[in-house]
Amino acid sequence: MASSITYNTRQSGRLRTRFEFDAAGGTTPWLPVRDYEVSVIVKPATGTMRAEYTWSPEEVVMLDNANGTSLAVAKAWAAGDANAVAVDQEVKRISAVRFVATAAGIAEVAY
C-alpha cells in the first residue's frame, strides 16, 4: 500500500489525520472536510509532496474514492510540489483534501 492513515484524533476541538507514504509514494483517497477551515502540512523524506483541494460536491468525492476515478476537480495548493516541510494554513470552505507523493513522507491535515 502506498499510503495509510496512521493517526486520527480530535485535539483542541479539531480533527487531525496523519498519512504516511512508503517509498512508492502515491495519492491518498479524498478526505472529506465539509467546509471547515483546514490546515495541511507535508514532510517529504525524499521526492516531493503536495496537497490538493476540491470544492466538488461530497457525492463526487466519495464516488472517486469508491471507484478510483478522478471526477472531482482538484486544485494543487499554493506551495506546489514541495521537497521540504511545507505548510498551508486555514484554507477555507473546501469539500475535501488529498495528498500526492512521489516517494516516502508524511502528510497531516487538521480541520
N, C-alpha and C positions, 0 to 999 in steps of 0.2 A: 504494500500500500504506500503510495507516495506521500500522503498526509493523514494525520489523525488528530482528533481533539484529545488533548492530554490534561486539560484543566477547564472546568466550567463551574463558576460560582457566582454568588452575589456578594459584593463588598461595597460598603458605603453607599448602598442604595442603587448600585449599578451592576448589571450583569457583566461578567468578564469571561471571555473564552480564549483559550490558547491552542493554536495549531502547531504541530511540529512536522517538518518535512524531512524525509530521508534524502539520500544522495541523488535520487532520481528526480526530485522536485515534483512539480505538477500543479494542479489547480484544485482548490478546495471547493466543496459544494457552496452554493449561496447560503448565507446565514441571515435569515430574516431579522430585521431590527425594528420594524414597524414604526417608522417616523421618529425614532428617538434621536437625540444628538449623539454622535458616535465619535470615538477616538480610536485610532488604529496605530499600531507600531509594527515594523518589520525589523528583523535582525538576521540577515543572511550570514551563514557560516562561510559559504563560498557562493559564487554565482551572483544572481540578482533576484530581487523580490519586489512585488508591488501589490497594492490593494486596488481593487476595482469596486465601484459602486453602481447601483442601479436604482432608478425610480420606477421601474416596471412594476405592474401590479403583482401582488404576492402570488396569485394563481399562476402567473407566467414563470415566476422564480421557482416555485415548487415543481412545476412541470419540467423545468430544466434539470432540477436535482433528480427527479424520478426517472427521466428518460435520457439523461446525458445529452440534451440538446442545448442550443445557445440562442434561445428566442428572446431572452431578456437583453435589453440594450445596456451594455457595460461601458463605463467611463473610467479610465485609469486615474488614479489620484494625482495630485499636483507634483509630487516628488518623482514621478515616473518610475523607471526601473532602478531601484536603489541597490548599491553594492556595499553599503554600510548601514548602521542603525538609522532609521528614518521614522518620523512621527508626523501624523496629520491629526490635528485635534479639532473636535467639535464640528465635524461635517454634519449639516443639518438636513433633516427630513428626507433621508433616503429610505428605500424599502428593504434593501439587502446589501451585504458586503461579501466579497470573497477575496482570496489571496492567490497569487500566481508566483511560483518559484522555479528557477532554473536548476537549483541544487538544494542542498540541505540548509535549514534555517528554522527560525521561529517567528510566528506572527501572532499578534494579540489584538483583540477588539474589546472595547468597553462601551456599553450603551445602557 
